[in-house]
Amino acid sequence: MTRLEHLAALLGEAPPELRPGQVWLVGAGPGDPAKLTLEALAGLAQAELLVHDELVDPRILALAPEGAERRFMGKRGGQPSAKQADIIAALVAGARAGKRVVRLKGGDPYVFGRGAEEAMALAEAGIPCRVVPGLTAGLAGLAAAGIPATLRGVSQAVTLATAHAPDGAADALDWSALARLGQPLVLYMAMRRLEAIAESLLAAGMPPGTPAAVVRAATTAQQQVLQTTLEDMPGAVRAAGLAGPAVVVLGEVVRARALLAPGAA
């Protein structure tokens, strides 16, 4: 039985068709291949051109057909990376050549992944595009670490934010407003700016003892979780030698990890 036949059995119907000349923007989830959606698997099983990010597990890349072209076009902050214009050009060229194209992105394409930019560029080029949502690390990564994003009686909202400003732009986040919310704050791409972020939040009035956690390589075998406080976070991360990819969470929900972390019970 082929992968598509297996999917048809699971879905009770034929999987959606990735047609020649079409691009699917597929979320690969936070890292663990088990977190893929069935729709993402359907896209991978039909791909002829796979344009993928750096932080995609090789086991996920292997789900594409053996003869599919796999083209790495990843972006990493502070490192040589593919230009966004080149990524879009590759997607457009592949589709216009009549290939079944999958643009495979870590997490969810529409959560700090430039998926919306790529979808709009494809629309402007007249290329049919389908967006396949994925689990975002800002929520799935917290769950894997035993931290609930929301908790009745503790939080009524959660804020997802990126600490990475657009190229050449100043920091656009209003840290004072975020500090006043009193609700969990989940930060992407924050590891290179932890000290400045902590200083800004402390200056804005967020209590120094606010619980904090850094979840590195969430959901994978390399996952590491550092639990600390806002005040101590930069030094604790340096002492532990932690680096990205990681998500940072600040708020009282972190305290629940004492009971909910894997192996805590």
Short mmCIF file of the C-alpha atoms (twelve columns), coordinates in Angstrom:
data_MODEL
# 
_entry.id   MODEL 
# 
loop_
_atom_site.group_PDB 
_atom_site.id 
_atom_site.type_symbol 
_atom_site.label_atom_id 
_atom_site.label_alt_id 
_atom_site.label_comp_id 
_atom_site.label_asym_id 
_atom_site.label_seq_id 
_atom_site.Cartn_x 
_atom_site.Cartn_y 
_atom_site.Cartn_z 
_atom_site.pdbx_PDB_model_num 
ATOM 1   C CA . MET A 1   0.000   0.000  0.000   1 
ATOM 2   C CA . THR A 2   1.386   3.413  -0.974  1 
ATOM 3   C CA . ARG A 3   1.552   6.411  1.352   1 
ATOM 4   C CA . LEU A 4   -1.399  7.992  -0.419  1 
ATOM 5   C CA . GLU A 5   -3.407  4.793  -0.061  1 
ATOM 6   C CA . HIS A 6   -2.608  4.717  3.667   1 
ATOM 7   C CA . LEU A 7   -3.767  8.335  3.927   1 
ATOM 8   C CA . ALA A 8   -6.964  7.548  2.053   1 
ATOM 9   C CA . ALA A 9   -7.665  4.750  4.550   1 
ATOM 10  C CA . LEU A 10  -7.108  7.126  7.472   1 
ATOM 11  C CA . LEU A 11  -9.161  9.953  5.983   1 
ATOM 12  C CA . GLY A 12  -11.935 7.802  4.587   1 
ATOM 13  C CA . GLU A 13  -11.528 9.567  1.262   1 
ATOM 14  C CA . ALA A 14  -8.838  10.421 -1.277  1 
ATOM 15  C CA . PRO A 15  -6.256  12.896 0.055   1 
ATOM 16  C CA . PRO A 16  -6.285  16.398 -1.465  1 
ATOM 17  C CA . GLU A 17  -4.409  16.503 -4.756  1 
ATOM 18  C CA . LEU A 18  -1.246  18.532 -5.190  1 
ATOM 19  C CA . ARG A 19  -1.599  19.432 -8.855  1 
ATOM 20  C CA . PRO A 20  1.174   20.239 -11.362 1 
ATOM 21  C CA . GLY A 21  1.935   23.944 -11.279 1 
ATOM 22  C CA . GLN A 22  0.618   24.327 -7.726  1 
ATOM 23  C CA . VAL A 23  2.513   25.282 -4.555  1 
ATOM 24  C CA . TRP A 24  1.610   24.058 -1.085  1 
ATOM 25  C CA . LEU A 25  2.978   26.061 1.852   1 
ATOM 26  C CA . VAL A 26  3.287   23.287 4.413   1 
ATOM 27  C CA . GLY A 27  3.897   23.618 8.150   1 
ATOM 28  C CA . ALA A 28  6.296   20.910 9.335   1 
ATOM 29  C CA . GLY A 29  5.469   21.510 12.999  1 
ATOM 30  C CA . PRO A 30  7.915   22.101 15.854  1 
ATOM 31  C CA . GLY A 31  10.368  19.319 14.972  1 
ATOM 32  C CA . ASP A 32  9.107   15.858 15.872  1 
ATOM 33  C CA . PRO A 33  7.818   14.107 12.702  1 
ATOM 34  C CA . ALA A 34  4.943   12.700 14.794  1 
ATOM 35  C CA . LYS A 35  3.553   16.246 14.973  1 
ATOM 36  C CA . LEU A 36  2.940   16.429 11.198  1 
ATOM 37  C CA . THR A 37  -0.664  16.701 10.061  1 
ATOM 38  C CA . LEU A 38  -2.164  14.207 7.619   1 
ATOM 39  C CA . GLU A 39  -2.579  17.006 5.081   1 
ATOM 40  C CA . ALA A 40  1.128   17.838 5.345   1 
ATOM 41  C CA . LEU A 41  1.949   14.178 4.785   1 
ATOM 42  C CA . ALA A 42  -0.308  14.157 1.714   1 
ATOM 43  C CA . GLY A 43  1.583   17.090 0.253   1 
ATOM 44  C CA . LEU A 44  4.970   15.545 0.937   1 
ATOM 45  C CA . ALA A 45  3.907   12.244 -0.647  1 
ATOM 46  C CA . GLN A 46  3.095   14.047 -3.918  1 
ATOM 47  C CA . ALA A 47  5.947   16.566 -4.063  1 
ATOM 48  C CA . GLU A 48  8.226   16.806 -7.070  1 
ATOM 49  C CA . LEU A 49  10.095  19.862 -5.783  1 
ATOM 50  C CA . LEU A 50  10.627  20.316 -2.044  1 
ATOM 51  C CA . VAL A 51  11.895  23.753 -0.982  1 
ATOM 52  C CA . HIS A 52  12.671  23.477 2.714   1 
ATOM 53  C CA . ASP A 53  13.906  25.416 5.707   1 
ATOM 54  C CA . GLU A 54  16.926  24.525 7.826   1 
ATOM 55  C CA . LEU A 55  15.073  23.373 10.926  1 
ATOM 56  C CA . VAL A 56  13.202  20.492 9.290   1 
ATOM 57  C CA . ASP A 57  13.941  16.984 10.553  1 
ATOM 58  C CA . PRO A 58  15.630  14.782 7.887   1 
ATOM 59  C CA . ARG A 59  12.986  12.137 8.579   1 
ATOM 60  C CA . ILE A 60  10.352  14.568 7.357   1 
ATOM 61  C CA . LEU A 61  12.328  15.331 4.203   1 
ATOM 62  C CA . ALA A 62  12.529  11.584 3.569   1 
ATOM 63  C CA . LEU A 63  8.733   11.407 3.312   1 
ATOM 64  C CA . ALA A 64  8.865   12.979 -0.150  1 
ATOM 65  C CA . PRO A 65  9.218   10.574 -3.099  1 
ATOM 66  C CA . GLU A 66  12.736  9.335  -3.735  1 
ATOM 67  C CA . GLY A 67  12.925  11.156 -7.064  1 
ATOM 68  C CA . ALA A 68  11.719  14.509 -5.724  1 
ATOM 69  C CA . GLU A 69  14.169  17.389 -5.883  1 
ATOM 70  C CA . ARG A 70  15.043  18.629 -2.393  1 
ATOM 71  C CA . ARG A 71  16.259  22.222 -2.364  1 
ATOM 72  C CA . PHE A 72  17.511  23.753 0.876   1 
ATOM 73  C CA . MET A 73  16.674  27.452 1.144   1 
ATOM 74  C CA . GLY A 74  16.824  28.094 4.872   1 
ATOM 75  C CA . LYS A 75  17.062  31.331 6.811   1 
ATOM 76  C CA . ARG A 76  18.883  31.736 10.137  1 
ATOM 77  C CA . GLY A 77  19.399  34.981 11.997  1 
ATOM 78  C CA . GLY A 78  23.011  36.175 11.948  1 
ATOM 79  C CA . GLN A 79  24.091  33.495 9.461   1 
ATOM 80  C CA . PRO A 80  24.360  33.389 5.653   1 
ATOM 81  C CA . SER A 81  20.822  32.670 4.464   1 
ATOM 82  C CA . ALA A 82  18.761  32.454 1.328   1 
ATOM 83  C CA . LYS A 83  17.244  35.769 0.311   1 
ATOM 84  C CA . GLN A 84  13.456  35.888 0.463   1 
ATOM 85  C CA . ALA A 85  13.286  37.053 -3.157  1 
ATOM 86  C CA . ASP A 86  15.293  33.995 -4.232  1 
ATOM 87  C CA . ILE A 87  12.975  31.652 -2.317  1 
ATOM 88  C CA . ILE A 88  9.911   33.150 -3.995  1 
ATOM 89  C CA . ALA A 89  11.609  33.000 -7.395  1 
ATOM 90  C CA . ALA A 90  12.342  29.291 -6.883  1 
ATOM 91  C CA . LEU A 91  8.712   28.585 -5.992  1 
ATOM 92  C CA . VAL A 92  7.392   30.511 -8.987  1 
ATOM 93  C CA . ALA A 93  9.878   28.914 -11.387 1 
ATOM 94  C CA . GLY A 94  9.093   25.408 -10.132 1 
ATOM 95  C CA . ALA A 95  5.360   25.937 -10.479 1 
ATOM 96  C CA . ARG A 96  5.678   27.472 -13.941 1 
ATOM 97  C CA . ALA A 97  7.725   24.442 -14.965 1 
ATOM 98  C CA . GLY A 98  4.678   22.335 -14.109 1 
ATOM 99  C CA . LYS A 99  6.102   20.753 -10.963 1 
ATOM 100 C CA . ARG A 100 4.194   19.837 -7.840  1 
ATOM 101 C CA . VAL A 101 5.889   22.155 -5.343  1 
ATOM 102 C CA . VAL A 102 5.969   21.915 -1.556  1 
ATOM 103 C CA . ARG A 103 7.420   24.794 0.424   1 
ATOM 104 C CA . LEU A 104 8.191   23.125 3.746   1 
ATOM 105 C CA . LYS A 105 8.508   25.433 6.739   1 
ATOM 106 C CA . GLY A 106 9.114   24.743 10.415  1 
ATOM 107 C CA . GLY A 107 6.125   25.309 12.695  1 
ATOM 108 C CA . ASP A 108 3.163   26.998 11.025  1 
ATOM 109 C CA . PRO A 109 3.655   28.924 7.760   1 
ATOM 110 C CA . TYR A 110 1.634   31.891 9.004   1 
ATOM 111 C CA . VAL A 111 3.289   32.260 12.433  1 
ATOM 112 C CA . PHE A 112 6.537   34.229 12.033  1 
ATOM 113 C CA . GLY A 113 7.469   32.093 9.038   1 
ATOM 114 C CA . ARG A 114 7.011   34.588 6.190   1 
ATOM 115 C CA . GLY A 115 4.379   32.268 4.800   1 
ATOM 116 C CA . ALA A 116 1.960   35.133 4.207   1 
ATOM 117 C CA . GLU A 117 4.616   36.982 2.179   1 
ATOM 118 C CA . GLU A 118 5.186   33.922 0.048   1 
ATOM 119 C CA . ALA A 119 1.457   33.278 -0.403  1 
ATOM 120 C CA . MET A 120 0.873   36.872 -1.505  1 
ATOM 121 C CA . ALA A 121 3.798   36.747 -3.924  1 
ATOM 122 C CA . LEU A 122 2.450   33.528 -5.428  1 
ATOM 123 C CA . ALA A 123 -1.009  35.076 -5.759  1 
ATOM 124 C CA . GLU A 124 0.467   38.106 -7.536  1 
ATOM 125 C CA . ALA A 125 2.303   35.726 -9.902  1 
ATOM 126 C CA . GLY A 126 -0.900  33.833 -10.628 1 
ATOM 127 C CA . ILE A 127 0.378   30.612 -9.023  1 
ATOM 128 C CA . PRO A 128 -2.266  28.437 -7.283  1 
ATOM 129 C CA . CYS A 129 -1.347  28.059 -3.629  1 
ATOM 130 C CA . ARG A 130 -2.654  25.998 -0.717  1 
ATOM 131 C CA . VAL A 131 -1.664  26.694 2.885   1 
ATOM 132 C CA . VAL A 132 -1.319  23.656 5.148   1 
ATOM 133 C CA . PRO A 133 -1.241  24.745 8.821   1 
ATOM 134 C CA . GLY A 134 1.248   23.210 11.223  1 
ATOM 135 C CA . LEU A 135 1.719   23.105 14.976  1 
ATOM 136 C CA . THR A 136 3.623   26.199 16.002  1 
ATOM 137 C CA . ALA A 137 6.545   25.840 18.417  1 
ATOM 138 C CA . GLY A 138 5.199   28.683 20.554  1 
ATOM 139 C CA . LEU A 139 2.326   26.458 21.674  1 
ATOM 140 C CA . ALA A 140 3.394   22.862 20.956  1 
ATOM 141 C CA . GLY A 141 6.836   23.512 22.410  1 
ATOM 142 C CA . LEU A 142 5.334   24.744 25.651  1 
ATOM 143 C CA . ALA A 143 3.099   21.696 25.892  1 
ATOM 144 C CA . ALA A 144 6.075   19.395 25.322  1 
ATOM 145 C CA . ALA A 145 7.845   21.118 28.207  1 
ATOM 146 C CA . GLY A 146 4.865   20.765 30.547  1 
ATOM 147 C CA . ILE A 147 3.851   24.421 30.365  1 
ATOM 148 C CA . PRO A 148 0.229   25.323 29.521  1 
ATOM 149 C CA . ALA A 149 -0.160  28.400 27.340  1 
ATOM 150 C CA . THR A 150 -3.322  29.306 29.263  1 
ATOM 151 C CA . LEU A 151 -4.587  28.163 32.633  1 
ATOM 152 C CA . ARG A 152 -7.963  28.949 34.174  1 
ATOM 153 C CA . GLY A 153 -7.594  31.246 37.136  1 
ATOM 154 C CA . VAL A 154 -4.035  32.152 36.114  1 
ATOM 155 C CA . SER A 155 -4.231  33.531 32.571  1 
ATOM 156 C CA . GLN A 156 -6.971  34.593 30.191  1 
ATOM 157 C CA . ALA A 157 -4.809  35.326 27.162  1 
ATOM 158 C CA . VAL A 158 -1.447  34.522 25.635  1 
ATOM 159 C CA . THR A 159 0.741   36.758 23.463  1 
ATOM 160 C CA . LEU A 160 3.008   35.390 20.732  1 
ATOM 161 C CA . ALA A 161 5.691   37.839 19.619  1 
ATOM 162 C CA . THR A 162 8.911   37.834 17.660  1 
ATOM 163 C CA . ALA A 163 11.971  39.549 19.055  1 
ATOM 164 C CA . HIS A 164 13.461  39.764 15.559  1 
ATOM 165 C CA . ALA A 165 12.839  43.145 13.957  1 
ATOM 166 C CA . PRO A 166 12.498  43.466 10.153  1 
ATOM 167 C CA . ASP A 167 15.753  44.014 8.288   1 
ATOM 168 C CA . GLY A 168 17.129  47.447 9.079   1 
ATOM 169 C CA . ALA A 169 14.236  48.359 11.368  1 
ATOM 170 C CA . ALA A 170 14.347  49.390 14.990  1 
ATOM 171 C CA . ASP A 171 12.671  47.282 17.671  1 
ATOM 172 C CA . ALA A 172 8.970   47.792 16.986  1 
ATOM 173 C CA . LEU A 173 7.612   46.041 20.090  1 
ATOM 174 C CA . ASP A 174 6.124   48.102 22.897  1 
ATOM 175 C CA . TRP A 175 7.702   46.258 25.815  1 
ATOM 176 C CA . SER A 176 5.918   48.511 28.306  1 
ATOM 177 C CA . ALA A 177 2.534   47.437 26.951  1 
ATOM 178 C CA . LEU A 178 3.557   43.767 26.975  1 
ATOM 179 C CA . ALA A 179 4.814   44.039 30.548  1 
ATOM 180 C CA . ARG A 180 1.510   45.525 31.707  1 
ATOM 181 C CA . LEU A 181 -0.618  42.719 30.279  1 
ATOM 182 C CA . GLY A 182 0.062   40.360 33.164  1 
ATOM 183 C CA . GLN A 183 -0.486  37.442 30.778  1 
ATOM 184 C CA . PRO A 184 1.916   34.806 29.400  1 
ATOM 185 C CA . LEU A 185 4.348   36.153 26.819  1 
ATOM 186 C CA . VAL A 186 5.860   33.706 24.313  1 
ATOM 187 C CA . LEU A 187 8.838   34.968 22.330  1 
ATOM 188 C CA . TYR A 188 10.266  33.582 19.100  1 
ATOM 189 C CA . MET A 189 13.787  34.368 17.835  1 
ATOM 190 C CA . ALA A 190 14.750  35.952 21.142  1 
ATOM 191 C CA . MET A 191 17.939  34.115 22.102  1 
ATOM 192 C CA . ARG A 192 20.359  36.687 20.672  1 
ATOM 193 C CA . ARG A 193 18.573  39.557 22.466  1 
ATOM 194 C CA . LEU A 194 17.708  38.069 25.862  1 
ATOM 195 C CA . GLU A 195 19.629  40.616 27.900  1 
ATOM 196 C CA . ALA A 196 18.088  43.597 26.116  1 
ATOM 197 C CA . ILE A 197 14.619  42.035 26.312  1 
ATOM 198 C CA . ALA A 198 14.934  41.354 30.038  1 
ATOM 199 C CA . GLU A 199 16.168  44.908 30.665  1 
ATOM 200 C CA . SER A 200 13.268  46.371 28.680  1 
ATOM 201 C CA . LEU A 201 10.634  44.302 30.494  1 
ATOM 202 C CA . LEU A 202 12.144  45.022 33.917  1 
ATOM 203 C CA . ALA A 203 12.300  48.742 33.131  1 
ATOM 204 C CA . ALA A 204 8.637   48.551 32.079  1 
ATOM 205 C CA . GLY A 205 7.650   47.141 35.466  1 
ATOM 206 C CA . MET A 206 7.472   43.392 34.943  1 
ATOM 207 C CA . PRO A 207 8.408   41.832 38.312  1 
ATOM 208 C CA . PRO A 208 11.987  40.470 38.443  1 
ATOM 209 C CA . GLY A 209 10.719  37.169 39.846  1 
ATOM 210 C CA . THR A 210 8.350   36.526 36.940  1 
ATOM 211 C CA . PRO A 211 8.701   32.817 36.109  1 
ATOM 212 C CA . ALA A 212 10.500  32.177 32.821  1 
ATOM 213 C CA . ALA A 213 11.415  29.167 30.751  1 
ATOM 214 C CA . VAL A 214 13.497  28.601 27.643  1 
ATOM 215 C CA . VAL A 215 12.542  25.574 25.549  1 
ATOM 216 C CA . ARG A 216 15.218  24.588 23.071  1 
ATOM 217 C CA . ALA A 217 14.661  22.147 20.171  1 
ATOM 218 C CA . ALA A 218 11.112  21.585 21.370  1 
ATOM 219 C CA . THR A 219 9.530   18.121 20.875  1 
ATOM 220 C CA . THR A 220 12.768  16.558 19.594  1 
ATOM 221 C CA . ALA A 221 15.211  14.178 21.251  1 
ATOM 222 C CA . GLN A 222 17.494  17.208 21.780  1 
ATOM 223 C CA . GLN A 223 14.874  19.164 23.730  1 
ATOM 224 C CA . GLN A 224 16.220  21.147 26.693  1 
ATOM 225 C CA . VAL A 225 14.170  23.176 29.158  1 
ATOM 226 C CA . LEU A 226 15.658  25.832 31.402  1 
ATOM 227 C CA . GLN A 227 13.348  27.187 34.100  1 
ATOM 228 C CA . THR A 228 14.370  30.442 35.751  1 
ATOM 229 C CA . THR A 229 13.062  33.978 36.369  1 
ATOM 230 C CA . LEU A 230 12.996  37.080 34.205  1 
ATOM 231 C CA . GLU A 231 15.778  38.709 36.210  1 
ATOM 232 C CA . ASP A 232 18.067  35.680 36.099  1 
ATOM 233 C CA . MET A 233 17.219  34.493 32.586  1 
ATOM 234 C CA . PRO A 234 20.111  36.002 30.559  1 
ATOM 235 C CA . GLY A 235 22.766  34.760 32.986  1 
ATOM 236 C CA . ALA A 236 21.156  31.342 33.373  1 
ATOM 237 C CA . VAL A 237 21.049  30.870 29.591  1 
ATOM 238 C CA . ARG A 238 24.707  31.866 29.263  1 
ATOM 239 C CA . ALA A 239 25.712  29.517 32.084  1 
ATOM 240 C CA . ALA A 240 23.814  26.632 30.491  1 
ATOM 241 C CA . GLY A 241 25.295  27.345 27.056  1 
ATOM 242 C CA . LEU A 242 21.865  27.311 25.430  1 
ATOM 243 C CA . ALA A 243 21.431  28.537 21.872  1 
ATOM 244 C CA . GLY A 244 18.592  28.568 19.360  1 
ATOM 245 C CA . PRO A 245 16.302  27.341 18.061  1 
ATOM 246 C CA . ALA A 246 14.281  28.043 21.179  1 
ATOM 247 C CA . VAL A 247 11.110  29.674 22.427  1 
ATOM 248 C CA . VAL A 248 10.985  31.781 25.570  1 
ATOM 249 C CA . VAL A 249 7.929   31.962 27.815  1 
ATOM 250 C CA . LEU A 250 7.361   34.426 30.633  1 
ATOM 251 C CA . GLY A 251 4.465   34.257 33.066  1 
ATOM 252 C CA . GLU A 252 2.843   32.476 35.979  1 
ATOM 253 C CA . VAL A 253 1.877   29.513 33.753  1 
ATOM 254 C CA . VAL A 254 5.523   28.390 33.955  1 
ATOM 255 C CA . ARG A 255 4.968   27.378 37.586  1 
ATOM 256 C CA . ALA A 256 2.624   24.593 36.413  1 
ATOM 257 C CA . ARG A 257 5.644   22.793 35.007  1 
ATOM 258 C CA . ALA A 258 6.477   21.512 38.500  1 
ATOM 259 C CA . LEU A 259 3.446   19.241 38.198  1 
ATOM 260 C CA . LEU A 260 3.024   18.864 34.439  1 
ATOM 261 C CA . ALA A 261 6.567   18.384 33.124  1 
ATOM 262 C CA . PRO A 262 7.179   14.913 31.639  1 
ATOM 263 C CA . GLY A 263 8.239   12.657 34.499  1 
ATOM 264 C CA . ALA A 264 7.148   15.139 37.190  1 
ATOM 265 C CA . ALA A 265 4.175   13.102 38.388  1 
# 
